[in-house]
Amino acid sequence: MDEIQVHQYKSAIEALLFVSDKPIVMEQFQAVFGELRPAEITELVRKLQDDYVERNAGMVIVEIAGGWQMLSNSHAAGYIREFYKTRTKEKLSRPALESLAIIAYKQPVGRAEVEVIRGVNSDGTIAHLLNKGLIEIVGRKEVPGRPFIYGTTKAFLEYFGLSALDGLPKIEELANLKLPQSPQEELIGQESSGQSRTADEATAA
């Protein structure tokens, strides 16, 4: 292979590794690059690995479970954690937080019950919370139509810094809470007083 071909193949391999959320095994590479021998594919992957190492890139290519996968470099782990915390907060609107608080305390609970408490349609907010992974479908209610019922997830506990749902304050304790200062308190504050802040305000607090 000449230098142009090597560059083209490396770029293609890099793109495949970037879009794949699982390790890519040799058989998968061969299905794409039928004209290349396994040894040639391995050499191209190695060259790409070396390129990333030489420039101390934000990504690395590692061998996992008999294949190769692109992962973030460990030196960027702290920045990535901060990014995900910020991104999660930015996307939780007041309606989403209100619905999340109701589900957290009433679970398992159906959409209709959330709407009765909030007084507004909650289709969009529940769909958003499902998409964020903060709630999940835990079953169906045994009534006509058998609507879904929802509960919180492990991601919910992580976001609000809880080790378990037992960490949520008891309902009777809510009246004694002051102005929310953290994501967990923000959730509780909406349940107790109907007041809330936007995600940007929570981040700035």
C-alpha positions in Angstrom: 0.0 0.0 0.0 1.2 3.5 -0.8 0.9 6.4 1.7 -2.3 7.6 0.2 -4.0 4.2 0.6 -2.7 3.9 4.1 -4.1 7.3 5.0 -7.5 6.4 3.5 -7.8 3.1 5.3 -6.7 4.6 8.6 -9.3 7.3 8.2 -12.0 4.8 7.5 -11.0 2.6 10.4 -11.0 5.7 12.7 -14.5 6.6 11.5 -15.8 3.0 12.2 -14.2 3.0 15.7 -15.7 6.4 16.4 -19.3 5.4 15.5 -19.3 2.0 17.1 -20.3 1.8 20.8 -18.8 -1.7 21.1 -15.4 -3.2 20.2 -15.0 -4.0 16.5 -13.6 -7.5 15.9 -11.5 -8.6 12.9 -14.5 -10.3 11.2 -16.4 -7.0 11.2 -13.4 -5.2 9.7 -12.9 -7.8 7.0 -16.6 -7.5 6.1 -15.9 -3.8 5.3 -12.4 -4.1 3.9 -12.7 -7.3 2.0 -9.6 -6.5 -0.1 -7.3 -6.4 3.0 -5.7 -9.4 4.8 -6.2 -9.6 8.6 -2.5 -8.8 9.1 -2.9 -5.6 7.1 -5.9 -4.5 9.0 -4.1 -5.2 12.3 -1.1 -3.1 11.1 -3.4 -0.2 10.2 -5.1 -0.3 13.6 -1.7 -0.3 15.3 -0.6 2.7 13.2 -3.7 4.5 14.3 -3.1 3.6 17.9 0.5 5.0 17.6 -0.8 8.2 16.1 -3.1 8.8 19.1 -0.3 8.0 21.6 2.2 10.2 19.9 0.1 13.3 20.1 -1.4 12.5 23.5 -4.9 12.7 22.0 -8.1 12.9 23.9 -9.0 9.5 22.5 -7.2 6.2 22.6 -7.7 2.9 20.8 -7.6 -0.2 23.0 -8.0 -3.9 22.5 -11.0 -5.2 24.3 -12.8 -8.5 24.2 -10.9 -9.7 21.1 -11.6 -6.4 19.2 -10.7 -2.7 19.1 -12.6 0.2 20.6 -12.1 4.0 20.7 -12.3 5.3 24.3 -11.6 8.7 25.9 -8.2 9.1 27.3 -8.0 8.7 31.1 -6.3 12.1 31.5 -9.6 13.8 30.4 -11.8 11.8 32.8 -12.3 14.7 35.2 -13.3 17.1 32.5 -15.7 14.5 31.0 -17.4 14.0 34.4 -17.9 17.8 34.8 -19.3 18.0 31.2 -21.9 15.3 31.9 -23.0 16.9 35.2 -23.4 20.2 33.5 -25.2 18.8 30.5 -27.7 16.9 32.6 -28.5 20.0 34.7 -29.0 22.2 31.6 -31.6 19.9 30.2 -33.8 19.5 33.2 -36.5 22.1 33.0 -38.9 23.1 35.7 -41.7 20.9 34.3 -39.3 17.9 34.1 -38.1 18.5 37.7 -41.7 18.7 38.9 -42.6 15.4 37.2 -39.4 13.8 38.4 -40.2 14.8 42.1 -43.7 13.3 41.9 -42.4 10.1 40.4 -39.6 9.8 43.0 -42.0 10.1 45.9 -45.1 8.3 44.5 -43.5 5.5 42.5 -44.6 3.3 40.9 -46.9 5.9 39.4 -48.7 6.5 36.1 -48.7 9.5 33.8 -52.3 10.3 34.7 -51.5 10.5 38.4 -48.5 12.8 37.6 -50.8 15.1 35.6 -53.5 15.2 38.3 -50.8 16.5 40.8 -49.2 18.9 38.3 -52.5 20.0 36.8 -51.1 19.9 33.2 -50.3 17.4 30.5 -47.1 15.6 31.2 -46.5 13.5 28.1 -43.5 15.6 26.9 -41.8 15.8 30.3 -42.2 12.1 31.0 -40.8 11.3 27.5 -37.8 13.6 28.2 -37.1 12.0 31.6 -37.2 8.5 29.9 -34.8 9.7 27.3 -32.5 11.1 29.9 -32.6 7.7 31.7 -33.7 9.3 35.0 -37.0 7.2 35.0 -38.0 3.9 33.5 -41.1 1.9 32.8 -41.6 -0.6 35.6 -44.8 -2.2 34.6 -48.5 -1.5 33.7 -51.4 -0.4 35.9 -54.1 -3.0 36.2 -56.9 -0.7 34.9 -58.6 -0.4 31.5 -56.0 0.4 28.9 -53.2 -0.9 31.2 -51.1 2.4 31.1 -47.4 2.3 31.9 -46.2 3.0 35.4 -42.9 4.6 36.1 -40.1 4.6 38.7 -36.7 6.2 39.1 -33.4 4.7 37.9 -29.8 4.4 39.1 -29.0 7.5 37.0 -31.6 9.4 39.2 -29.7 8.4 42.3 -26.4 9.4 40.8 -27.7 12.8 39.7 -29.1 13.7 43.1 -26.2 12.2 45.0 -28.2 9.5 46.7 -27.1 6.0 47.6 -30.7 4.7 47.7 -34.2 6.1 47.6 -34.2 5.9 51.4 -32.0 9.0 51.2 -35.0 11.1 50.1 -36.4 13.1 53.0 -39.6 12.0 54.5 -42.7 13.9 53.3 -43.2 15.3 56.8 -39.7 16.8 56.8 -40.2 18.8 53.6 -41.9 21.7 55.4 -38.7 22.4 57.3 -36.5 22.7 54.2 -34.9 26.0 53.3 -34.4 27.4 49.8 -32.9 24.6 47.6 -29.1 24.9 47.1 -28.2 21.5 45.4 -29.8 19.4 42.7 -31.2 17.0 45.4 -32.6 19.9 47.4 -34.0 21.5 44.3 -36.0 18.4 43.6 -37.3 18.3 47.1 -38.1 22.0 47.2 -40.4 21.7 44.2 -42.3 18.9 45.9 -42.7 20.8 49.1 -43.4 24.4 48.0 -44.1 24.4 44.3 -41.1 26.7 43.8 -38.3 25.9 41.4 -35.3 27.4 39.6 -34.3 27.0 36.1 -31.4 24.6 35.3 -29.1 27.6 34.6 -29.9 29.1 37.9 -29.2 25.9 39.7 -25.9 25.6 38.0 -25.0 29.2 38.9 -26.0 28.7 42.6 
